[in-house]
Amino acid sequence: MTGFPLIIAFVVAVVLMIIAISKFKIHPFISIMGISLILGLVAGIPIVDTTLEDGTVVSGIASVIGAGFSGTFSSIGIVIILGALIGSVLEVTGAALKLADMVINLVGKNHPVLALELMGWVVSIPVFCDSGFVILNPIRKALVSRTGESSVAMSVGLGTGLYLAHVFIPPTPGPIAAANTLGVGNNLLMVMGFGVICSIFPLIAGYFYANYIGKKVRAADEADAGEVTKTYEELVAEYGKLPGGWDSMAPIIVPIILMALSSIAAMAGMTGPVKNILTFLGTPIIALAVGTIFAVIQLKNAGKMGEFYNLTNDTLKTVGPILFVTAAGGVLGKVIASSDMVNYITEHATVLEAMGIFFPFVLSAILKSAQGSSTVALTTTAGIVAPLLPLLGLDSPVRTCLACMAIGAGAMTVSHANDSFFWVVTNFGAMTPDQGYKTQTMNTLILGVSAMIEIFILSLFLH
């Protein structure tokens, strides 16, 4: 199946998947894998690997599923495991509570959602949003216990900040690739400036939606606001003495610094051994491994090294279901990418050209919703839009940057079951998939639309 019928088949598949998960309570892993298999067969992916006359090998459905599953594990699996292990250590030693206290002292007890949103926005500039959520989740959980704020509101607020920087602000790879493709790669400072400006509307919208939906949806790890003070004092008493500020921050801040230095080295065009070392240390897996070493040192200083084996074992048991569901989402994305859908959308993009600044947004949103990856949506849309910039009236440096921002806004719209970040936010936020659609999916729709409104307003004045 190709063309528009394949688009219809995809929409039907997503609807069936949502119904299977939410109404019939079929486990997300089984639902996503089953729908991926059926959709792949309907889309015409061969049942076995096939060699064409020109020697090209077309992967069969089993190979596509295996590649999607293993690809997700290789890109984010170890990151999730190490990040969760760091989080477990921070909780056991009381460092998470210390970090929560530091955040509260910085912004005040009445604005924890805003604090976490802005924290995520800053952290995600050098760090992928998936990794950022895993790294900052211990602080989110501790703030829930410390303040009695809605866990859902905190998850949505954190996800908002992380996602905005992820699609708007270099040195995250997606915005850099899009800027280079559109011809403004040498003006990354301007792109970063526009990324900051275009984050304003969605940051505000995300903050208000987080507080709104936090009153409507309850996660499994909610704290009872009426007992927070008592619970917090009891927790502090259990630890006896909380770790110091640097000891608490090191397992989180060191990986962030390493990833930031790697990004700076790449942006500065460095070469040679120093650049190679920074790149190596800044790889998320290695950076989090270094963070894990600092966490182990913290555990030793707390006199709890005897708990490390069981702590690791319990962490792996907790993370396992998250990894498998996330990998299943990668399978769905790979099936879509291996079908004719993206080619069909690309070939028929000309019908959208009359939309001006809205064209990059709509095309990017279609690709994002279809295959799940914001980075793929950014890079693919930029490749399609680049030759059309003069036709769209977006060929000046400033308006090209606006086009890059419009692509980024579309690349958020929307995050659902084929997006690994959807499962990271949902599972680490202790929400069900059905709650994930009400929170993460709806929030990303609001973020994308509010960002596009701001970009449109700016396009009326900037030329």
Secondary structure as GFF3:
##gff-version 3
##sequence-region A 1 463
A	DSSP	alpha_helix	3	22	.	.	.	ID=ss1
A	DSSP	alpha_helix	28	42	.	.	.	ID=ss2
A	DSSP	beta_strand	50	51	.	.	.	ID=ss3
A	DSSP	beta_strand	57	58	.	.	.	ID=ss4
A	DSSP	alpha_helix	61	72	.	.	.	ID=ss5
A	DSSP	pi_helix	73	77	.	.	.	ID=ss6
A	DSSP	alpha_helix	78	93	.	.	.	ID=ss7
A	DSSP	alpha_helix	95	107	.	.	.	ID=ss8
A	DSSP	alpha_helix	112	123	.	.	.	ID=ss9
A	DSSP	alpha_helix	129	147	.	.	.	ID=ss10
A	DSSP	alpha_helix	151	168	.	.	.	ID=ss11
A	DSSP	alpha_helix	173	182	.	.	.	ID=ss12
A	DSSP	three_ten_helix	185	187	.	.	.	ID=ss13
A	DSSP	alpha_helix	188	197	.	.	.	ID=ss14
A	DSSP	alpha_helix	200	214	.	.	.	ID=ss15
A	DSSP	three_ten_helix	225	227	.	.	.	ID=ss16
A	DSSP	alpha_helix	228	239	.	.	.	ID=ss17
A	DSSP	alpha_helix	245	267	.	.	.	ID=ss18
A	DSSP	alpha_helix	273	282	.	.	.	ID=ss19
A	DSSP	alpha_helix	284	301	.	.	.	ID=ss20
A	DSSP	three_ten_helix	305	307	.	.	.	ID=ss21
A	DSSP	alpha_helix	308	338	.	.	.	ID=ss22
A	DSSP	alpha_helix	341	347	.	.	.	ID=ss23
A	DSSP	three_ten_helix	349	355	.	.	.	ID=ss24
A	DSSP	alpha_helix	358	371	.	.	.	ID=ss25
A	DSSP	alpha_helix	374	385	.	.	.	ID=ss26
A	DSSP	three_ten_helix	386	388	.	.	.	ID=ss27
A	DSSP	alpha_helix	389	392	.	.	.	ID=ss28
A	DSSP	alpha_helix	397	410	.	.	.	ID=ss29
A	DSSP	alpha_helix	420	428	.	.	.	ID=ss30
A	DSSP	alpha_helix	433	436	.	.	.	ID=ss31
A	DSSP	pi_helix	437	441	.	.	.	ID=ss32
A	DSSP	alpha_helix	442	461	.	.	.	ID=ss33
###
